[in-house]
Amino acid sequence: MQAGVLADHGGWRVAVTGVGLGALACAVACALVLPPSAFFTPAPPRLRALAATLRRNIADASLLRLYVIGFTLMGAFVTVYNYLTFRLSAAPFGLPASAIGALFTVYLAGTYSSPAAGRLADRAGRRVVLVLGVLVTLAGVALTLPASLPLIVAGLVMMTAGFFAAHSVASGWVGARAPVAPAQASALYLCLYYVGSSVVCSTPAAAGPPPWPSWRSCSRPPWPARPHCAESAGSGTRLSGAGDPAQSPDECRHLPLRRHRMLSEMLPQGNPGGKVFGEVRDAIRQCV
């Protein structure tokens, strides 16, 4: 939410700077406020012992399944939030960055679902609650598909609650299931958990055009399967794509120009395999 407000008023550089300063302030506060470790005696690292416990924590089939669950859950969760911002900034919604950022307050649903999932797991078992959390997450994602803002918000709440419920059960199960070095097993889970957010989130860009009709205009990123081009037509330039009606520059400007320019500046210029991003950048520049 903070990033959205700052982006609306100062651009993406101000937003990134503000978020970075806020994170730095939180890190300093944690270092100053949290009490020192108790009942803990540090020991020098022994690489041979670490390698032996690592092999056991990787070879365990049950742990591997939990690692994959964390990888997939976090990847899907971050993907929905990231790509939904493009959908909500396009027609028919046309939301500003501050309003889109406010949607992230639904993360608070996880503060309820996580402890609730732990209590339910004590009574019904971890497996049942984990499956239930995944099903709730999938139901929430399905609820975001219609072009209705109330349904999208309700779907985000449901997806977030289910995700954090499943994640809390899976992460706790890793530590309890680890044959040795439970802290190392938990670290492996978290490592794959965050790797999933990077790897899975980047794959939909190459998967083809999104199915929502509201995205099929020059206000949304042009996907490889629907390349856009500029055609000179008398008084101005029109953007057209395979199967899409042509859009004039004025029609492209139904969103604030500042948002188009901000997205254009944020897109990478020369990353490997960046053809998709280049097409996005070129189409946005046609609109501005």
Secondary structure as GFF3:
##gff-version 3
##sequence-region A 1 288
A	DSSP	alpha_helix	2	10	.	.	.	ID=ss1
A	DSSP	alpha_helix	12	33	.	.	.	ID=ss2
A	DSSP	alpha_helix	47	59	.	.	.	ID=ss3
A	DSSP	alpha_helix	61	89	.	.	.	ID=ss4
A	DSSP	alpha_helix	97	102	.	.	.	ID=ss5
A	DSSP	three_ten_helix	103	108	.	.	.	ID=ss6
A	DSSP	alpha_helix	109	124	.	.	.	ID=ss7
A	DSSP	alpha_helix	126	143	.	.	.	ID=ss8
A	DSSP	alpha_helix	149	177	.	.	.	ID=ss9
A	DSSP	alpha_helix	182	202	.	.	.	ID=ss10
A	DSSP	three_ten_helix	204	206	.	.	.	ID=ss11
A	DSSP	three_ten_helix	213	215	.	.	.	ID=ss12
A	DSSP	beta_strand	228	233	.	.	.	ID=ss13
A	DSSP	beta_strand	236	241	.	.	.	ID=ss14
A	DSSP	beta_strand	244	247	.	.	.	ID=ss15
A	DSSP	alpha_helix	249	252	.	.	.	ID=ss16
A	DSSP	alpha_helix	257	266	.	.	.	ID=ss17
A	DSSP	alpha_helix	275	287	.	.	.	ID=ss18
###
